[in-house]
Amino acid sequence: MTIDCVTPAHFIGCDVGKTSIVVFDSRNGQIRTVPNRAADLADFAATLDRACLVICEVTGGHEAALLDALVEAGRAAHRADARKVKAFI
């Protein structure tokens, strides 16, 4: 699969949990919760435009279904190491 490289126009931050993912959209400041299930994540990924970058934390594998859905939908994603993010803050 080929993914076109574009500069992100906005960012989607995802707080990943075992049963749900809390999503923050930097474009409009909205927060919503998506069930951490393959079908729901595929629907979520399909709603995102190509100009966004989705960033999620490493959570012991609970982020895998989200990343799979994003890759399948051709959306840019980054798995951030929470320890490094906290050190940066």
C-alpha positions in Angstrom: 0.0 0.0 0.0 1.3 3.5 -0.9 0.5 6.4 1.4 1.0 9.9 0.0 3.1 12.2 2.2 1.4 15.4 3.2 2.0 18.0 5.9 -0.6 17.4 8.5 -3.2 20.2 8.7 -4.4 19.0 12.1 -3.7 16.3 14.7 -5.8 13.6 16.3 -4.7 12.6 19.8 -5.8 9.2 21.1 -5.7 8.0 24.7 -5.9 4.3 24.3 -7.6 2.0 26.8 -8.4 -1.7 26.8 -12.1 -1.1 25.9 -12.3 2.4 24.5 -10.2 5.2 23.0 -10.7 8.8 23.9 -10.1 10.9 20.8 -9.2 14.6 20.7 -9.3 16.6 17.3 -7.0 19.6 17.3 -9.0 21.2 14.4 -12.2 21.7 16.3 -11.3 20.8 19.9 -13.9 18.1 20.1 -13.4 15.0 22.3 -15.2 11.7 21.7 -14.9 8.1 22.7 -14.7 5.2 20.3 -15.0 1.6 21.3 -11.7 -0.3 21.0 -13.1 -2.9 18.6 -12.0 -3.5 15.0 -15.3 -2.6 13.3 -15.7 0.6 15.3 -12.1 1.6 14.7 -12.4 1.0 10.9 -15.5 3.2 10.9 -13.6 5.9 12.8 -10.6 5.7 10.5 -12.8 6.1 7.4 -14.2 9.4 8.8 -10.7 11.0 9.0 -9.4 13.2 6.2 -6.0 12.6 4.7 -4.7 15.9 6.1 -4.6 14.7 9.7 -1.9 12.8 11.7 -3.2 10.4 14.4 -1.0 10.1 17.4 -1.5 7.4 20.0 0.3 6.1 23.0 2.0 2.7 23.4 -0.3 0.7 25.7 0.8 -2.8 25.8 -0.7 -3.8 22.5 -4.2 -2.2 23.1 -3.3 0.3 20.3 -2.8 -2.4 17.7 -6.4 -2.5 16.4 -6.4 1.3 16.0 -3.1 1.3 14.1 -4.3 -1.5 11.9 -7.5 0.4 11.1 -5.6 3.6 10.3 -3.1 1.8 8.0 -6.0 0.0 6.2 -7.7 3.4 5.7 -4.5 5.0 4.4 -4.2 7.5 7.3 -1.0 8.7 8.8 -0.3 7.5 12.3 2.4 7.7 14.9 2.8 5.5 18.0 4.4 7.7 20.7 6.3 6.3 23.6 4.5 7.8 26.7 7.8 7.9 28.7 9.5 10.1 26.0 6.4 12.3 25.7 6.4 12.9 29.5 10.1 13.6 29.5 9.5 16.2 26.8 6.8 17.8 28.8 
